[in-house]
């Protein structure tokens, strides 16, 4: 495996890393600033971006920052569930057995918001998969908690279809309550180069392992999407180790690209 070949101390370009080891750039700092404002002052935030662009990493970093009794964060990724299932899952995440009936589930969630020492913060990842009824339920939860303390806060994070869904007249009230909005863009060419160098350094490798031309081509192929950068860089490292190569050249990358593409 390429770990020994390049004498890495850890897996570079890993999909799952600790919050403290996450890559931070200007995009992430901008997103964190808005989410920090939500935690302190606002009620609903919307985070959008393409698949693999780093939305979940941004949320992970944000949740890592929340400590102490001021916030009770609840992160939920399985948002493709129907409305009743989503409410049950939220109640379960808060440590209670879900009751039967939507009204009782609402009572449980709002009851937990009252009992919490700080703000109950619901972070719903992949929110573009939430159905219309579930979005309506979220709006009702927010409306019910607005005049109560401690408040209930919600982060909706998802791909572009989430924006389109929220523009529908059915969700006009929820859209109007979203005071924090952030779109996470792909990495620029320079950011892609810095991202690759960072991942290599974190793994104990040399930042000069990838030639500049190879990094530029990775950006062009990936569109600056970190997940695609990770996949392609890993494929290059595997190919280099198999060929006993010491660097990732543009020629090696071109060869890897021809094998990497799905017919």
C-alpha positions in Angstrom: 0.0 0.0 0.0 1.2 3.6 -0.6 1.4 4.4 3.1 4.6 2.5 3.4 5.9 3.5 0.0 5.7 7.2 0.8 6.3 6.8 4.5 3.1 8.4 5.6 2.2 8.3 9.3 -1.5 8.5 8.5 -3.9 8.1 5.7 -3.9 11.3 3.5 -7.1 12.4 1.9 -9.2 10.3 4.3 -13.0 10.8 4.2 -13.4 10.9 7.9 -11.1 13.0 10.1 -11.3 14.6 13.5 -12.8 18.1 13.6 -9.5 19.5 14.8 -7.7 18.1 11.8 -10.1 19.5 9.2 -8.8 21.8 6.4 -9.8 25.4 7.0 -9.8 28.0 4.3 -11.5 31.3 3.7 -14.7 29.6 2.7 -14.9 27.7 5.9 -14.1 30.8 8.0 -16.9 32.6 6.3 -19.3 29.8 6.9 -18.3 29.4 10.5 -18.8 33.2 11.1 -22.4 32.9 9.9 -23.1 29.8 12.0 -21.6 31.4 15.1 -24.0 34.3 14.5 -26.8 31.8 14.4 -25.7 30.3 17.7 -25.7 33.7 19.4 -28.5 35.7 17.7 -30.5 34.0 15.0 -33.0 31.2 14.8 -32.7 29.5 11.3 -29.7 29.1 9.0 -29.5 27.7 5.5 -26.2 26.2 4.2 -26.1 25.0 0.6 -23.4 23.6 -1.7 -22.7 20.9 -4.2 -22.3 17.3 -3.2 -18.8 16.7 -1.7 -18.0 20.4 -1.4 -17.5 20.3 2.4 -20.9 21.1 4.0 -20.7 18.3 6.4 -17.1 19.2 7.3 -18.3 22.8 8.0 -21.0 21.5 10.3 -18.6 19.2 12.0 -16.2 22.0 12.7 -19.1 24.2 14.0 -20.4 21.6 16.3 -16.9 21.0 17.6 -16.8 24.6 18.7 -20.0 24.4 20.7 -19.2 23.5 24.3 -20.6 24.1 27.7 -24.2 24.4 28.8 -25.2 27.2 26.4 -26.1 24.9 23.6 -27.5 21.4 23.2 -26.7 20.4 19.6 -28.4 17.6 17.8 -26.9 16.5 14.5 -29.1 14.5 12.1 -28.0 13.1 8.8 -30.8 10.6 8.0 -33.1 13.3 6.7 -34.7 11.2 3.9 -37.2 9.9 6.5 -40.9 10.9 6.3 -42.1 13.6 8.6 -43.2 11.3 11.5 -40.0 9.3 11.3 -37.9 12.4 11.4 -39.7 13.7 14.5 -39.2 10.3 16.2 -35.5 10.3 15.3 -35.1 13.7 16.8 -36.8 12.7 20.0 -34.7 9.6 20.2 -31.5 11.7 19.7 -32.6 13.8 22.7 -32.7 10.6 24.9 -36.4 9.9 25.1 -38.5 7.1 23.8 -40.8 8.5 21.0 -44.5 8.6 21.8 -47.3 7.8 19.4 -48.8 10.6 17.3 -47.3 13.7 15.9 -48.9 16.0 18.5 -47.1 14.1 21.3 -43.8 14.2 19.4 -44.2 17.9 19.1 -44.8 18.1 22.9 -41.7 16.0 23.6 -39.5 18.2 21.4 -40.7 21.4 22.8 -40.5 20.0 26.3 -36.9 19.2 25.8 -36.3 22.8 24.5 -37.8 24.1 27.7 -35.7 21.7 29.9 -32.4 22.3 28.1 -29.9 24.5 30.0 -29.2 26.4 26.8 -30.4 26.6 23.3 -31.6 23.4 21.6 -29.8 23.4 18.2 -31.0 21.0 15.5 -28.5 20.5 12.7 -30.1 18.8 9.7 -27.6 17.6 7.1 -28.7 16.5 3.6 -31.8 18.6 4.2 -32.6 18.6 0.4 -33.9 15.1 1.1 -36.5 16.3 3.7 -40.0 16.0 2.4 -42.5 18.8 2.3 -44.5 17.7 5.4 -41.3 17.4 7.4 -40.2 21.0 6.5 -43.7 22.2 7.5 -43.2 20.4 10.9 -39.8 22.1 11.3 -41.5 25.5 10.7 -44.1 24.7 13.3 -41.5 23.7 15.8 -39.7 27.0 15.3 -42.9 29.0 15.5 -44.0 27.3 18.7 -40.6 28.0 20.4 -40.0 31.6 19.3 -41.5 33.2 22.3 -40.1 30.6 24.7 -36.8 30.4 26.5 -34.4 28.7 25.8 -35.0 29.1 22.1 -34.9 26.4 19.4 -32.5 26.9 16.6 -32.3 25.0 13.3 -29.5 24.6 10.6 -30.7 23.3 7.3 -27.8 22.1 5.1 -28.2 20.5 1.7 -27.6 20.7 -2.0 -29.1 23.2 -4.4 -32.5 21.5 -4.7 -33.1 22.6 -1.1 -33.2 26.3 -2.2 -35.6 25.4 -4.9 -37.9 23.6 -2.4 -37.8 26.5 0.0 -38.9 28.9 -2.7 -42.2 27.1 -3.1 -45.2 29.0 -1.7 -45.9 26.2 0.7 -42.7 27.0 2.6 -42.8 30.8 2.3 -43.1 31.2 6.1 -40.1 29.0 6.8 -38.1 30.8 4.1 -38.9 34.2 5.6 -37.5 33.0 9.0 -34.1 32.1 7.5 -31.9 35.0 8.5 -28.5 33.3 8.0 -27.7 32.0 4.5 -24.4 30.7 3.2 -23.4 29.0 0.0 -20.2 26.9 0.1 -18.4 27.3 -3.2 -15.8 24.8 -4.6 -12.1 25.4 -4.1 -10.2 27.7 -6.4 -7.1 26.4 -8.2 -4.8 28.0 -5.6 -7.0 26.6 -2.8 -6.9 23.2 -4.4 -3.1 23.2 -4.4 -3.0 24.4 -0.8 -5.6 21.7 0.2 -3.5 18.9 -1.4 -0.3 20.2 0.4 -2.2 20.4 3.7 -3.4 16.8 3.4 0.0 15.5 2.6 1.6 17.4 5.5 -1.0 16.2 7.9 -0.2 12.6 6.9 3.5 13.2 7.5 4.4 13.4 3.8 6.2 16.0 1.6 4.2 18.9 0.3 6.2 18.6 -2.9 5.0 15.1 -3.7 2.5 16.4 -6.3 4.0 18.4 -9.2 2.4 21.9 -9.6 1.0 20.9 -13.1 -0.5 17.7 -11.6 -2.3 19.7 -8.9 -3.6 22.1 -11.5 -5.0 19.2 -13.5 -6.6 17.7 -10.4 -8.4 21.0 -9.9 -9.6 21.1 -13.5 -10.9 17.5 -13.3 -12.5 17.8 -9.9 -14.0 21.2 -10.3 -12.5 22.1 -6.9 -14.8 19.6 -5.0 -12.8 18.3 -2.1 -14.4 14.8 -2.2 -13.3 14.4 -5.8 -9.9 15.8 -5.1 -9.5 13.2 -2.3 -10.6 10.4 -4.6 -8.3 11.4 -7.5 -5.3 12.1 -5.2 -5.7 8.7 -3.6 -5.8 7.0 -7.0 -2.6 8.8 -8.0 -0.8 7.7 -4.8 -1.9 4.1 -5.5 -0.7 4.3 -9.1 2.6 5.8 -8.0 3.3 3.1 -5.4 2.5 0.4 -7.9 5.0 1.9 -10.4 7.6 2.6 -7.6 7.4 6.3 -8.5 8.5 8.9 -6.0 6.5 11.8 -7.3 3.1 12.5 -8.8 3.8 13.9 -12.2 1.4 15.3 -14.8 2.1 12.2 -16.9 1.2 9.9 -14.1 -1.9 11.9 -13.4 -3.0 11.7 -17.0 -2.6 7.9 -16.9 -4.6 7.7 -13.7 -7.3 9.8 -15.2 -7.7 7.4 -18.1 -8.2 4.6 -15.6 -10.3 6.6 -13.1 -13.1 7.6 -15.4 -16.2 5.4 -15.4 -17.1 4.2 -18.9 
